Amino acid sequence: MEMATKPVIIGGRTAKKPLIAALLGGFLLLGALLSIFGLTGVAYAVPISGVGEFTVQFDKLNGSGFKMYGGVAEAGNAPQTPVFVNEMDKATIQGLRISKDFPALGIRVVIVASEPVSIDGLVQKATQINGNISFGSLTMKESYIGDTSNPVEKAAKEFTQGADSITIENGDIKTVYLFQQKVSLPGMKVYFEKLN
């Protein structure tokens, strides 16, 4: 006896918001797990960019080998956004919280570390920096770079600031780019908050 099978097509609807939220959350969590945890709990050469502006908050940052200069970066809503480029050779951060709002989905993605975070080779492009800041051996200088039509080169080389050490307390930084040569995030958690 031969039985014929007939394909059955079942129609339905896809709830777009929960699907996008689940996909986004899954990719963020997978990326965080693969790039940050690994076997050692240490990640190497980790960039975060191309997602528009996000917020970095912390209780205290201690850094060494600090440099700051102007620049232009691509942000989520503009191709040429003026930024402060901050570089540090080494940094230790207590009470780290990184968040990114997705208003279209009504969610905020949050990454926190319950223990001190250590970073080597930090580069950050910030649009706003708030906090109580102190420097050790601060140098500020303005340099003549000649006639240039490139505004990025002019912003990056004309005015620079550097310090042997930097301490920021109650930091709140709006940034469009974050790169770490090496980062350790002990006690890391990734979760979602509903936007009001």
Legacy VTK file of the C-alpha trace (Angstrom):
# vtk DataFile Version 3.0
C-alpha trace
ASCII
DATASET POLYDATA
POINTS 196 float
0.000 0.000 0.000
1.415 3.319 -1.037
0.609 6.472 0.890
0.881 9.846 -0.725
2.036 12.803 1.305
0.731 16.224 0.581
2.526 19.326 1.723
0.447 21.464 4.029
1.009 25.203 4.041
0.035 26.959 7.220
-0.295 30.726 7.150
0.419 33.011 10.035
1.660 36.385 11.147
5.023 37.370 12.547
5.144 39.777 15.464
7.938 42.063 14.250
8.858 43.859 17.492
9.437 40.715 19.593
11.230 39.025 16.679
13.629 41.947 16.178
14.170 42.280 19.934
14.911 38.559 20.246
17.293 38.585 17.264
19.052 41.717 18.488
19.321 40.348 22.002
20.575 36.998 20.762
23.255 38.540 18.551
24.371 40.952 21.291
24.534 38.173 23.865
26.318 35.803 21.495
28.802 38.498 20.501
29.406 39.398 24.123
29.908 35.780 25.117
32.239 34.962 22.231
34.321 38.120 22.339
34.457 38.865 26.049
34.230 35.654 28.032
36.221 33.158 25.991
38.133 30.753 28.139
40.063 33.386 30.056
37.444 36.065 30.611
39.652 38.470 28.633
38.943 39.903 25.179
41.512 41.312 22.767
40.981 44.148 20.239
37.292 44.777 20.888
35.681 47.654 18.934
32.146 48.907 19.512
30.976 51.294 16.810
28.388 51.759 14.090
25.420 51.527 16.478
25.008 55.267 17.006
25.571 57.045 20.288
25.659 55.009 23.488
26.330 55.861 27.135
29.268 54.772 29.305
28.807 55.393 33.044
31.048 54.452 35.950
31.808 55.237 39.583
35.556 55.734 39.106
38.170 55.467 36.353
41.933 55.506 36.974
44.023 55.753 33.804
47.587 56.301 32.665
49.106 57.587 29.426
46.137 59.875 28.659
45.822 61.831 25.382
42.892 63.861 24.075
42.423 65.590 20.724
39.587 66.603 18.439
38.227 64.592 15.565
35.219 63.710 13.461
33.403 60.373 13.574
30.432 58.704 11.982
27.431 58.521 14.303
24.054 56.839 13.900
22.355 60.048 12.785
25.187 61.922 11.002
28.232 60.993 8.893
30.423 63.807 10.302
29.991 64.326 14.062
32.597 66.348 16.036
34.116 64.215 18.826
36.737 64.236 21.581
39.153 61.373 20.905
40.451 60.001 24.231
43.297 57.512 24.402
44.688 55.740 27.482
47.489 53.212 27.746
45.859 51.537 30.763
42.622 52.061 32.699
40.831 50.512 35.662
37.093 51.183 35.969
34.834 50.550 38.954
31.038 50.338 38.597
30.974 50.179 34.769
27.619 50.448 32.960
27.335 50.667 29.146
23.872 51.256 27.669
22.311 51.796 24.263
18.695 52.870 23.655
16.661 51.452 20.769
13.556 53.711 20.801
11.942 51.957 17.811
11.922 48.714 19.811
11.203 50.382 23.162
14.248 48.759 24.822
17.626 49.634 26.284
20.502 47.123 26.150
22.671 47.310 29.295
26.089 45.781 30.003
27.395 46.011 33.582
30.445 44.689 35.420
30.156 44.119 39.153
33.925 43.974 39.701
36.718 46.355 38.578
37.329 46.305 34.823
40.891 46.504 33.490
41.625 47.836 29.987
44.808 48.125 27.911
44.891 50.390 24.846
41.614 52.301 25.241
40.410 54.576 22.417
37.088 56.380 22.759
35.350 58.942 20.551
32.989 60.937 22.763
30.436 63.638 21.981
29.988 64.587 25.655
32.043 63.969 28.826
30.719 64.617 32.351
32.346 63.826 35.676
34.783 64.986 38.334
38.172 64.833 36.601
41.716 65.247 37.945
44.982 64.957 36.010
48.608 64.262 36.893
51.201 66.251 34.873
48.653 67.793 32.496
49.941 69.312 29.249
47.748 71.328 26.867
49.122 72.705 23.632
48.068 74.253 20.383
50.142 73.497 17.295
50.420 75.207 13.949
49.804 72.639 11.240
49.931 74.918 8.198
47.351 75.336 5.505
45.174 72.287 5.291
41.747 71.858 3.805
41.146 68.646 5.760
39.055 69.585 8.849
39.669 66.184 10.485
43.446 66.601 10.322
43.142 70.185 11.598
40.933 69.128 14.553
43.185 66.186 15.434
46.538 67.984 15.338
45.867 71.636 16.146
44.926 71.232 19.830
46.090 68.333 22.009
45.977 67.517 25.699
47.946 64.869 27.564
48.574 63.668 31.117
50.588 60.993 32.870
47.494 60.013 34.853
43.766 60.737 34.913
41.049 60.038 37.472
37.351 60.477 36.664
34.672 60.035 39.338
30.938 59.755 38.590
31.664 59.535 34.867
28.894 59.867 32.287
30.146 59.780 28.698
28.182 59.848 25.439
30.275 58.052 22.843
30.018 56.796 19.256
33.138 54.574 19.229
34.924 52.456 21.816
38.012 50.284 21.236
40.059 48.269 23.723
43.259 46.430 22.860
42.565 44.130 25.820
39.678 44.187 28.295
38.737 42.069 31.299
35.085 42.276 32.467
34.700 40.166 35.620
31.126 39.780 36.853
29.660 40.961 33.515
25.888 40.917 32.939
23.903 41.803 29.812
20.204 42.615 30.200
17.355 44.645 28.714
15.342 47.474 30.205
12.030 48.767 28.908
12.120 52.418 27.841
9.529 54.720 29.410
LINES 1 197
196 0 1 2 3 4 5 6 7 8 9 10 11 12 13 14 15 16 17 18 19 20 21 22 23 24 25 26 27 28 29 30 31 32 33 34 35 36 37 38 39 40 41 42 43 44 45 46 47 48 49 50 51 52 53 54 55 56 57 58 59 60 61 62 63 64 65 66 67 68 69 70 71 72 73 74 75 76 77 78 79 80 81 82 83 84 85 86 87 88 89 90 91 92 93 94 95 96 97 98 99 100 101 102 103 104 105 106 107 108 109 110 111 112 113 114 115 116 117 118 119 120 121 122 123 124 125 126 127 128 129 130 131 132 133 134 135 136 137 138 139 140 141 142 143 144 145 146 147 148 149 150 151 152 153 154 155 156 157 158 159 160 161 162 163 164 165 166 167 168 169 170 171 172 173 174 175 176 177 178 179 180 181 182 183 184 185 186 187 188 189 190 191 192 193 194 195
